């Protein structure tokens, strides 16, 4: 069985104002469509189509807002 190293982001699983800590994970998110506003360690970022977002272990991540059509690849 092949292991998938990334997942396609499903916007239905995203919840605005959801917060998490990346604990023992680092990762990246490549936005392919739509946009979002994030807090990473309490710094604000806006991502949109073509943006690559990287995070390291123990990063505080909060999705403040996202568009209904957001799509992308998430690799942890």
PyMOL Python script that loads the backbone (N, CA, C, O; Angstrom):
from pymol import cmd

cmd.read_pdbstr("""\
ATOM      1  N   UNK A   1       0.838  -1.174   0.000  1.00  0.00           N
ATOM      2  CA  UNK A   1       0.000   0.000   0.000  1.00  0.00           C
ATOM      3  C   UNK A   1       0.890   1.248   0.000  1.00  0.00           C
ATOM      4  O   UNK A   1       1.795   1.373   0.825  1.00  0.00           O
ATOM      5  N   UNK A   2       0.628   2.157  -0.921  1.00  0.00           N
ATOM      6  CA  UNK A   2       1.412   3.378  -1.011  1.00  0.00           C
ATOM      7  C   UNK A   2       0.938   4.389   0.016  1.00  0.00           C
ATOM      8  O   UNK A   2      -0.262   4.559   0.231  1.00  0.00           O
ATOM      9  N   UNK A   3       1.894   5.060   0.651  1.00  0.00           N
ATOM     10  CA  UNK A   3       1.574   6.089   1.619  1.00  0.00           C
ATOM     11  C   UNK A   3       1.479   7.432   0.903  1.00  0.00           C
ATOM     12  O   UNK A   3       2.359   7.782   0.117  1.00  0.00           O
ATOM     13  N   UNK A   4       0.414   8.184   1.172  1.00  0.00           N
ATOM     14  CA  UNK A   4       0.285   9.507   0.592  1.00  0.00           C
ATOM     15  C   UNK A   4       1.023  10.491   1.479  1.00  0.00           C
ATOM     16  O   UNK A   4       0.848  10.490   2.698  1.00  0.00           O
ATOM     17  N   UNK A   5       1.842  11.326   0.872  1.00  0.00           N
ATOM     18  CA  UNK A   5       2.633  12.286   1.622  1.00  0.00           C
ATOM     19  C   UNK A   5       1.969  13.649   1.701  1.00  0.00           C
ATOM     20  O   UNK A   5       2.453  14.532   2.410  1.00  0.00           O
ATOM     21  N   UNK A   6       0.889  13.831   0.998  1.00  0.00           N
ATOM     22  CA  UNK A   6       0.152  15.091   1.054  1.00  0.00           C
ATOM     23  C   UNK A   6      -1.329  14.777   0.964  1.00  0.00           C
ATOM     24  O   UNK A   6      -1.722  13.670   0.594  1.00  0.00           O
ATOM     25  N   UNK A   7      -2.131  15.746   1.302  1.00  0.00           N
ATOM     26  CA  UNK A   7      -3.566  15.596   1.134  1.00  0.00           C
ATOM     27  C   UNK A   7      -4.110  16.838   0.444  1.00  0.00           C
ATOM     28  O   UNK A   7      -3.572  17.935   0.592  1.00  0.00           O
ATOM     29  N   UNK A   8      -5.169  16.649  -0.300  1.00  0.00           N
ATOM     30  CA  UNK A   8      -5.848  17.775  -0.924  1.00  0.00           C
ATOM     31  C   UNK A   8      -6.776  18.354   0.133  1.00  0.00           C
ATOM     32  O   UNK A   8      -7.579  17.636   0.728  1.00  0.00           O
ATOM     33  N   UNK A   9      -6.662  19.645   0.359  1.00  0.00           N
ATOM     34  CA  UNK A   9      -7.459  20.301   1.375  1.00  0.00           C
ATOM     35  C   UNK A   9      -8.928  20.291   0.998  1.00  0.00           C
ATOM     36  O   UNK A   9      -9.292  20.684  -0.110  1.00  0.00           O
ATOM     37  N   UNK A  10      -9.765  19.847   1.908  1.00  0.00           N
ATOM     38  CA  UNK A  10     -11.207  19.852   1.719  1.00  0.00           C
ATOM     39  C   UNK A  10     -11.789  21.016   2.527  1.00  0.00           C
ATOM     40  O   UNK A  10     -11.778  20.975   3.758  1.00  0.00           O
ATOM     41  N   UNK A  11     -12.290  22.036   1.863  1.00  0.00           N
ATOM     42  CA  UNK A  11     -12.796  23.237   2.534  1.00  0.00           C
ATOM     43  C   UNK A  11     -13.933  22.914   3.496  1.00  0.00           C
ATOM     44  O   UNK A  11     -14.155  23.656   4.453  1.00  0.00           O
ATOM     45  N   UNK A  12     -14.652  21.828   3.261  1.00  0.00           N
ATOM     46  CA  UNK A  12     -15.752  21.454   4.160  1.00  0.00           C
ATOM     47  C   UNK A  12     -15.228  21.043   5.532  1.00  0.00           C
ATOM     48  O   UNK A  12     -15.973  21.080   6.512  1.00  0.00           O
ATOM     49  N   UNK A  13     -13.952  20.650   5.615  1.00  0.00           N
ATOM     50  CA  UNK A  13     -13.365  20.254   6.889  1.00  0.00           C
ATOM     51  C   UNK A  13     -12.727  21.427   7.629  1.00  0.00           C
ATOM     52  O   UNK A  13     -12.343  21.289   8.790  1.00  0.00           O
ATOM     53  N   UNK A  14     -12.611  22.582   6.967  1.00  0.00           N
ATOM     54  CA  UNK A  14     -12.017  23.763   7.594  1.00  0.00           C
ATOM     55  C   UNK A  14     -13.063  24.508   8.399  1.00  0.00           C
ATOM     56  O   UNK A  14     -14.210  24.647   7.976  1.00  0.00           O
ATOM     57  N   UNK A  15     -12.663  24.977   9.542  1.00  0.00           N
ATOM     58  CA  UNK A  15     -13.536  25.773  10.383  1.00  0.00           C
ATOM     59  C   UNK A  15     -12.812  27.081  10.678  1.00  0.00           C
ATOM     60  O   UNK A  15     -11.717  27.070  11.242  1.00  0.00           O
ATOM     61  N   UNK A  16     -13.413  28.206  10.302  1.00  0.00           N
ATOM     62  CA  UNK A  16     -12.818  29.489  10.660  1.00  0.00           C
ATOM     63  C   UNK A  16     -12.802  29.598  12.177  1.00  0.00           C
ATOM     64  O   UNK A  16     -13.705  29.106  12.854  1.00  0.00           O
ATOM     65  N   UNK A  17     -11.778  30.241  12.700  1.00  0.00           N
ATOM     66  CA  UNK A  17     -11.536  30.393  14.128  1.00  0.00           C
ATOM     67  C   UNK A  17     -11.112  29.091  14.796  1.00  0.00           C
ATOM     68  O   UNK A  17     -11.121  28.999  16.024  1.00  0.00           O
ATOM     69  N   UNK A  18     -10.744  28.095  14.019  1.00  0.00           N
ATOM     70  CA  UNK A  18     -10.177  26.865  14.564  1.00  0.00           C
ATOM     71  C   UNK A  18      -8.705  27.129  14.869  1.00  0.00           C
ATOM     72  O   UNK A  18      -7.984  27.675  14.034  1.00  0.00           O
ATOM     73  N   UNK A  19      -8.269  26.751  16.037  1.00  0.00           N
ATOM     74  CA  UNK A  19      -6.875  26.963  16.422  1.00  0.00           C
ATOM     75  C   UNK A  19      -6.244  25.628  16.778  1.00  0.00           C
ATOM     76  O   UNK A  19      -6.899  24.737  17.318  1.00  0.00           O
ATOM     77  N   UNK A  20      -4.967  25.505  16.467  1.00  0.00           N
ATOM     78  CA  UNK A  20      -4.233  24.290  16.784  1.00  0.00           C
ATOM     79  C   UNK A  20      -2.768  24.638  16.976  1.00  0.00           C
ATOM     80  O   UNK A  20      -2.319  25.713  16.577  1.00  0.00           O
ATOM     81  N   UNK A  21      -2.038  23.743  17.577  1.00  0.00           N
ATOM     82  CA  UNK A  21      -0.584  23.864  17.688  1.00  0.00           C
ATOM     83  C   UNK A  21      -0.002  22.694  16.926  1.00  0.00           C
ATOM     84  O   UNK A  21      -0.457  21.562  17.088  1.00  0.00           O
ATOM     85  N   UNK A  22       1.011  22.953  16.087  1.00  0.00           N
ATOM     86  CA  UNK A  22       1.535  21.920  15.202  1.00  0.00           C
ATOM     87  C   UNK A  22       2.323  20.831  15.923  1.00  0.00           C
ATOM     88  O   UNK A  22       2.716  19.855  15.284  1.00  0.00           O
ATOM     89  N   UNK A  23       2.565  20.955  17.209  1.00  0.00           N
ATOM     90  CA  UNK A  23       3.286  20.009  18.047  1.00  0.00           C
ATOM     91  C   UNK A  23       4.520  19.460  17.351  1.00  0.00           C
ATOM     92  O   UNK A  23       5.416  20.239  17.026  1.00  0.00           O
ATOM     93  N   UNK A  24       4.613  18.169  17.106  1.00  0.00           N
ATOM     94  CA  UNK A  24       5.831  17.578  16.540  1.00  0.00           C
ATOM     95  C   UNK A  24       5.801  17.538  15.014  1.00  0.00           C
ATOM     96  O   UNK A  24       6.384  16.640  14.407  1.00  0.00           O
ATOM     97  N   UNK A  25       5.127  18.503  14.393  1.00  0.00           N
ATOM     98  CA  UNK A  25       4.997  18.485  12.934  1.00  0.00           C
ATOM     99  C   UNK A  25       5.470  19.809  12.339  1.00  0.00           C
ATOM    100  O   UNK A  25       5.292  20.879  12.920  1.00  0.00           O
ATOM    101  N   UNK A  26       6.065  19.698  11.188  1.00  0.00           N
ATOM    102  CA  UNK A  26       6.263  20.877  10.362  1.00  0.00           C
ATOM    103  C   UNK A  26       5.484  20.597   9.082  1.00  0.00           C
ATOM    104  O   UNK A  26       5.156  19.446   8.789  1.00  0.00           O
ATOM    105  N   UNK A  27       5.195  21.620   8.339  1.00  0.00           N
ATOM    106  CA  UNK A  27       4.400  21.381   7.150  1.00  0.00           C
ATOM    107  C   UNK A  27       4.369  22.568   6.224  1.00  0.00           C
ATOM    108  O   UNK A  27       4.976  23.611   6.468  1.00  0.00           O
ATOM    109  N   UNK A  28       3.631  22.362   5.142  1.00  0.00           N
ATOM    110  CA  UNK A  28       3.431  23.434   4.184  1.00  0.00           C
ATOM    111  C   UNK A  28       2.045  23.301   3.587  1.00  0.00           C
ATOM    112  O   UNK A  28       1.466  22.217   3.525  1.00  0.00           O
ATOM    113  N   UNK A  29       1.534  24.442   3.151  1.00  0.00           N
ATOM    114  CA  UNK A  29       0.255  24.490   2.469  1.00  0.00           C
ATOM    115  C   UNK A  29       0.428  25.336   1.222  1.00  0.00           C
ATOM    116  O   UNK A  29       0.854  26.489   1.303  1.00  0.00           O
ATOM    117  N   UNK A  30       0.104  24.773   0.075  1.00  0.00           N
ATOM    118  CA  UNK A  30       0.139  25.493  -1.193  1.00  0.00           C
ATOM    119  C   UNK A  30      -1.301  25.811  -1.583  1.00  0.00           C
ATOM    120  O   UNK A  30      -2.095  24.911  -1.857  1.00  0.00           O
ATOM    121  N   UNK A  31      -1.623  27.094  -1.602  1.00  0.00           N
ATOM    122  CA  UNK A  31      -2.979  27.531  -1.950  1.00  0.00           C
ATOM    123  C   UNK A  31      -3.133  27.528  -3.466  1.00  0.00           C
ATOM    124  O   UNK A  31      -2.405  28.232  -4.166  1.00  0.00           O
ATOM    125  N   UNK A  32      -4.073  26.745  -3.972  1.00  0.00           N
ATOM    126  CA  UNK A  32      -4.310  26.656  -5.408  1.00  0.00           C
ATOM    127  C   UNK A  32      -5.498  27.499  -5.856  1.00  0.00           C
ATOM    128  O   UNK A  32      -5.610  27.847  -7.032  1.00  0.00           O
ATOM    129  N   UNK A  33      -6.399  27.830  -4.903  1.00  0.00           N
ATOM    130  CA  UNK A  33      -7.596  28.580  -5.252  1.00  0.00           C
ATOM    131  C   UNK A  33      -8.158  29.189  -3.966  1.00  0.00           C
ATOM    132  O   UNK A  33      -8.055  28.589  -2.896  1.00  0.00           O
ATOM    133  N   UNK A  34      -8.746  30.366  -4.070  1.00  0.00           N
ATOM    134  CA  UNK A  34      -9.368  31.003  -2.919  1.00  0.00           C
ATOM    135  C   UNK A  34      -8.371  31.797  -2.094  1.00  0.00           C
ATOM    136  O   UNK A  34      -7.265  32.093  -2.545  1.00  0.00           O
ATOM    137  N   UNK A  35      -8.780  32.139  -0.871  1.00  0.00           N
ATOM    138  CA  UNK A  35      -7.896  32.896   0.016  1.00  0.00           C
ATOM    139  C   UNK A  35      -8.293  32.659   1.465  1.00  0.00           C
ATOM    140  O   UNK A  35      -9.367  32.129   1.749  1.00  0.00           O
ATOM    141  N   UNK A  36      -7.399  33.064   2.391  1.00  0.00           N
ATOM    142  CA  UNK A  36      -7.644  32.898   3.819  1.00  0.00           C
ATOM    143  C   UNK A  36      -6.797  33.889   4.602  1.00  0.00           C
ATOM    144  O   UNK A  36      -5.776  34.380   4.121  1.00  0.00           O
ATOM    145  N   UNK A  37      -7.242  34.168   5.814  1.00  0.00           N
ATOM    146  CA  UNK A  37      -6.476  34.957   6.766  1.00  0.00           C
ATOM    147  C   UNK A  37      -6.100  34.039   7.917  1.00  0.00           C
ATOM    148  O   UNK A  37      -6.954  33.349   8.473  1.00  0.00           O
ATOM    149  N   UNK A  38      -4.826  34.031   8.272  1.00  0.00           N
ATOM    150  CA  UNK A  38      -4.303  33.144   9.310  1.00  0.00           C
ATOM    151  C   UNK A  38      -3.557  33.925  10.375  1.00  0.00           C
ATOM    152  O   UNK A  38      -3.065  35.026  10.126  1.00  0.00           O
ATOM    153  N   UNK A  39      -3.479  33.347  11.557  1.00  0.00           N
ATOM    154  CA  UNK A  39      -2.553  33.795  12.584  1.00  0.00           C
ATOM    155  C   UNK A  39      -1.553  32.670  12.783  1.00  0.00           C
ATOM    156  O   UNK A  39      -1.943  31.539  13.073  1.00  0.00           O
ATOM    157  N   UNK A  40      -0.282  32.964  12.634  1.00  0.00           N
ATOM    158  CA  UNK A  40       0.788  32.013  12.934  1.00  0.00           C
ATOM    159  C   UNK A  40       1.610  32.636  14.045  1.00  0.00           C
ATOM    160  O   UNK A  40       2.255  33.665  13.845  1.00  0.00           O
ATOM    161  N   UNK A  41       1.587  32.010  15.227  1.00  0.00           N
ATOM    162  CA  UNK A  41       2.250  32.570  16.411  1.00  0.00           C
ATOM    163  C   UNK A  41       1.864  34.029  16.615  1.00  0.00           C
ATOM    164  O   UNK A  41       2.713  34.877  16.889  1.00  0.00           O
ATOM    165  N   UNK A  42       0.563  34.310  16.475  1.00  0.00           N
ATOM    166  CA  UNK A  42      -0.029  35.631  16.696  1.00  0.00           C
ATOM    167  C   UNK A  42       0.425  36.705  15.713  1.00  0.00           C
ATOM    168  O   UNK A  42       0.291  37.894  15.998  1.00  0.00           O
ATOM    169  N   UNK A  43       0.962  36.305  14.555  1.00  0.00           N
ATOM    170  CA  UNK A  43       1.248  37.238  13.461  1.00  0.00           C
ATOM    171  C   UNK A  43       0.240  36.965  12.357  1.00  0.00           C
ATOM    172  O   UNK A  43      -0.013  35.813  12.004  1.00  0.00           O
ATOM    173  N   UNK A  44      -0.332  38.030  11.816  1.00  0.00           N
ATOM    174  CA  UNK A  44      -1.370  37.907  10.784  1.00  0.00           C
ATOM    175  C   UNK A  44      -0.758  37.700   9.407  1.00  0.00           C
ATOM    176  O   UNK A  44       0.240  38.328   9.052  1.00  0.00           O
ATOM    177  N   UNK A  45      -1.375  36.805   8.636  1.00  0.00           N
ATOM    178  CA  UNK A  45      -0.960  36.547   7.260  1.00  0.00           C
ATOM    179  C   UNK A  45      -2.198  36.375   6.397  1.00  0.00           C
ATOM    180  O   UNK A  45      -3.191  35.790   6.828  1.00  0.00           O
ATOM    181  N   UNK A  46      -2.130  36.890   5.178  1.00  0.00           N
ATOM    182  CA  UNK A  46      -3.180  36.670   4.184  1.00  0.00           C
ATOM    183  C   UNK A  46      -2.574  35.784   3.106  1.00  0.00           C
ATOM    184  O   UNK A  46      -1.510  36.093   2.569  1.00  0.00           O
ATOM    185  N   UNK A  47      -3.243  34.694   2.790  1.00  0.00           N
ATOM    186  CA  UNK A  47      -2.774  33.819   1.712  1.00  0.00           C
ATOM    187  C   UNK A  47      -3.835  33.794   0.618  1.00  0.00           C
ATOM    188  O   UNK A  47      -5.032  33.886   0.887  1.00  0.00           O
ATOM    189  N   UNK A  48      -3.370  33.670  -0.617  1.00  0.00           N
ATOM    190  CA  UNK A  48      -4.278  33.534  -1.745  1.00  0.00           C
ATOM    191  C   UNK A  48      -3.628  32.631  -2.786  1.00  0.00           C
ATOM    192  O   UNK A  48      -2.585  32.031  -2.529  1.00  0.00           O
ATOM    193  N   UNK A  49      -4.230  32.540  -3.933  1.00  0.00           N
ATOM    194  CA  UNK A  49      -3.774  31.628  -4.981  1.00  0.00           C
ATOM    195  C   UNK A  49      -2.274  31.799  -5.245  1.00  0.00           C
ATOM    196  O   UNK A  49      -1.800  32.907  -5.493  1.00  0.00           O
ATOM    197  N   UNK A  50      -1.540  30.690  -5.187  1.00  0.00           N
ATOM    198  CA  UNK A  50      -0.108  30.695  -5.454  1.00  0.00           C
ATOM    199  C   UNK A  50       0.758  30.887  -4.219  1.00  0.00           C
ATOM    200  O   UNK A  50       1.983  30.813  -4.317  1.00  0.00           O
ATOM    201  N   UNK A  51       0.156  31.131  -3.060  1.00  0.00           N
ATOM    202  CA  UNK A  51       0.923  31.339  -1.837  1.00  0.00           C
ATOM    203  C   UNK A  51       1.333  30.005  -1.228  1.00  0.00           C
ATOM    204  O   UNK A  51       0.538  29.067  -1.159  1.00  0.00           O
ATOM    205  N   UNK A  52       2.580  29.937  -0.790  1.00  0.00           N
ATOM    206  CA  UNK A  52       3.096  28.769  -0.080  1.00  0.00           C
ATOM    207  C   UNK A  52       3.294  29.170   1.374  1.00  0.00           C
ATOM    208  O   UNK A  52       4.047  30.098   1.670  1.00  0.00           O
ATOM    209  N   UNK A  53       2.626  28.481   2.270  1.00  0.00           N
ATOM    210  CA  UNK A  53       2.694  28.773   3.705  1.00  0.00           C
ATOM    211  C   UNK A  53       3.461  27.639   4.383  1.00  0.00           C
ATOM    212  O   UNK A  53       3.088  26.474   4.250  1.00  0.00           O
ATOM    213  N   UNK A  54       4.530  27.971   5.109  1.00  0.00           N
ATOM    214  CA  UNK A  54       5.346  26.988   5.817  1.00  0.00           C
ATOM    215  C   UNK A  54       5.193  27.184   7.316  1.00  0.00           C
ATOM    216  O   UNK A  54       5.059  28.315   7.785  1.00  0.00           O
ATOM    217  N   UNK A  55       5.211  26.088   8.076  1.00  0.00           N
ATOM    218  CA  UNK A  55       5.203  26.211   9.530  1.00  0.00           C
ATOM    219  C   UNK A  55       6.093  25.130  10.142  1.00  0.00           C
ATOM    220  O   UNK A  55       6.298  24.062   9.564  1.00  0.00           O
ATOM    221  N   UNK A  56       6.609  25.439  11.318  1.00  0.00           N
ATOM    222  CA  UNK A  56       7.550  24.567  12.037  1.00  0.00           C
ATOM    223  C   UNK A  56       6.860  23.963  13.256  1.00  0.00           C
ATOM    224  O   UNK A  56       5.762  24.386  13.619  1.00  0.00           O
ATOM    225  N   UNK A  57       7.503  22.965  13.899  1.00  0.00           N
ATOM    226  CA  UNK A  57       6.899  22.384  15.104  1.00  0.00           C
ATOM    227  C   UNK A  57       6.603  23.449  16.154  1.00  0.00           C
ATOM    228  O   UNK A  57       7.334  24.429  16.303  1.00  0.00           O
ATOM    229  N   UNK A  58       5.511  23.226  16.874  1.00  0.00           N
ATOM    230  CA  UNK A  58       5.050  24.078  17.968  1.00  0.00           C
ATOM    231  C   UNK A  58       4.635  25.474  17.516  1.00  0.00           C
ATOM    232  O   UNK A  58       4.715  26.433  18.284  1.00  0.00           O
ATOM    233  N   UNK A  59       4.192  25.581  16.271  1.00  0.00           N
ATOM    234  CA  UNK A  59       3.626  26.828  15.766  1.00  0.00           C
ATOM    235  C   UNK A  59       2.141  26.868  16.118  1.00  0.00           C
ATOM    236  O   UNK A  59       1.413  25.903  15.883  1.00  0.00           O
ATOM    237  N   UNK A  60       1.700  27.987  16.680  1.00  0.00           N
ATOM    238  CA  UNK A  60       0.283  28.211  16.959  1.00  0.00           C
ATOM    239  C   UNK A  60      -0.363  28.665  15.653  1.00  0.00           C
ATOM    240  O   UNK A  60       0.067  29.651  15.054  1.00  0.00           O
ATOM    241  N   UNK A  61      -1.396  27.943  15.210  1.00  0.00           N
ATOM    242  CA  UNK A  61      -2.058  28.220  13.934  1.00  0.00           C
ATOM    243  C   UNK A  61      -3.539  28.469  14.192  1.00  0.00           C
ATOM    244  O   UNK A  61      -4.216  27.642  14.803  1.00  0.00           O
ATOM    245  N   UNK A  62      -4.041  29.613  13.723  1.00  0.00           N
ATOM    246  CA  UNK A  62      -5.478  29.898  13.802  1.00  0.00           C
ATOM    247  C   UNK A  62      -5.953  30.344  12.423  1.00  0.00           C
ATOM    248  O   UNK A  62      -5.378  31.248  11.816  1.00  0.00           O
ATOM    249  N   UNK A  63      -7.005  29.699  11.942  1.00  0.00           N
ATOM    250  CA  UNK A  63      -7.650  30.109  10.699  1.00  0.00           C
ATOM    251  C   UNK A  63      -8.695  31.155  11.091  1.00  0.00           C
ATOM    252  O   UNK A  63      -9.714  30.828  11.699  1.00  0.00           O
ATOM    253  N   UNK A  64      -8.437  32.397  10.742  1.00  0.00           N
ATOM    254  CA  UNK A  64      -9.335  33.485  11.109  1.00  0.00           C
ATOM    255  C   UNK A  64     -10.528  33.531  10.156  1.00  0.00           C
ATOM    256  O   UNK A  64     -11.669  33.708  10.582  1.00  0.00           O
ATOM    257  N   UNK A  65     -10.249  33.368   8.855  1.00  0.00           N
ATOM    258  CA  UNK A  65     -11.278  33.414   7.834  1.00  0.00           C
ATOM    259  C   UNK A  65     -10.780  32.683   6.607  1.00  0.00           C
ATOM    260  O   UNK A  65      -9.582  32.699   6.321  1.00  0.00           O
ATOM    261  N   UNK A  66     -11.671  32.044   5.880  1.00  0.00           N
ATOM    262  CA  UNK A  66     -11.311  31.450   4.589  1.00  0.00           C
ATOM    263  C   UNK A  66     -12.481  31.563   3.632  1.00  0.00           C
ATOM    264  O   UNK A  66     -13.641  31.568   4.045  1.00  0.00           O
ATOM    265  N   UNK A  67     -12.167  31.652   2.357  1.00  0.00           N
ATOM    266  CA  UNK A  67     -13.220  31.707   1.341  1.00  0.00           C
ATOM    267  C   UNK A  67     -13.822  30.318   1.166  1.00  0.00           C
ATOM    268  O   UNK A  67     -13.189  29.308   1.472  1.00  0.00           O
ATOM    269  N   UNK A  68     -15.038  30.285   0.674  1.00  0.00           N
ATOM    270  CA  UNK A  68     -15.734  29.001   0.483  1.00  0.00           C
ATOM    271  C   UNK A  68     -15.091  28.144  -0.598  1.00  0.00           C
ATOM    272  O   UNK A  68     -15.268  26.926  -0.618  1.00  0.00           O
ATOM    273  N   UNK A  69     -14.338  28.787  -1.505  1.00  0.00           N
ATOM    274  CA  UNK A  69     -13.765  28.032  -2.624  1.00  0.00           C
ATOM    275  C   UNK A  69     -12.283  27.694  -2.429  1.00  0.00           C
ATOM    276  O   UNK A  69     -11.602  27.345  -3.394  1.00  0.00           O
ATOM    277  N   UNK A  70     -11.775  27.791  -1.197  1.00  0.00           N
ATOM    278  CA  UNK A  70     -10.342  27.542  -0.988  1.00  0.00           C
ATOM    279  C   UNK A  70      -9.996  26.094  -1.318  1.00  0.00           C
ATOM    280  O   UNK A  70     -10.711  25.161  -0.952  1.00  0.00           O
ATOM    281  N   UNK A  71      -8.871  25.936  -2.024  1.00  0.00           N
ATOM    282  CA  UNK A  71      -8.352  24.612  -2.388  1.00  0.00           C
ATOM    283  C   UNK A  71      -6.831  24.684  -2.283  1.00  0.00           C
ATOM    284  O   UNK A  71      -6.226  25.742  -2.461  1.00  0.00           O
ATOM    285  N   UNK A  72      -6.240  23.547  -1.994  1.00  0.00           N
ATOM    286  CA  UNK A  72      -4.779  23.505  -1.955  1.00  0.00           C
ATOM    287  C   UNK A  72      -4.280  22.144  -1.514  1.00  0.00           C
ATOM    288  O   UNK A  72      -5.053  21.208  -1.311  1.00  0.00           O
ATOM    289  N   UNK A  73      -2.961  22.060  -1.370  1.00  0.00           N
ATOM    290  CA  UNK A  73      -2.292  20.841  -0.939  1.00  0.00           C
ATOM    291  C   UNK A  73      -1.673  21.081   0.423  1.00  0.00           C
ATOM    292  O   UNK A  73      -1.023  22.103   0.644  1.00  0.00           O
ATOM    293  N   UNK A  74      -1.871  20.139   1.341  1.00  0.00           N
ATOM    294  CA  UNK A  74      -1.308  20.219   2.677  1.00  0.00           C
ATOM    295  C   UNK A  74      -0.361  19.049   2.862  1.00  0.00           C
ATOM    296  O   UNK A  74      -0.735  17.895   2.653  1.00  0.00           O
ATOM    297  N   UNK A  75       0.865  19.352   3.253  1.00  0.00           N
ATOM    298  CA  UNK A  75       1.893  18.327   3.484  1.00  0.00           C
ATOM    299  C   UNK A  75       2.429  18.520   4.892  1.00  0.00           C
ATOM    300  O   UNK A  75       2.909  19.603   5.228  1.00  0.00           O
ATOM    301  N   UNK A  76       2.353  17.483   5.721  1.00  0.00           N
ATOM    302  CA  UNK A  76       2.898  17.551   7.072  1.00  0.00           C
ATOM    303  C   UNK A  76       3.898  16.455   7.269  1.00  0.00           C
ATOM    304  O   UNK A  76       4.479  16.335   8.348  1.00  0.00           O
TER     305      UNK A  76
END
""", "prot")
cmd.dss("prot")
cmd.show_as("cartoon", "prot")
cmd.util.cbc("prot")
cmd.orient("prot")
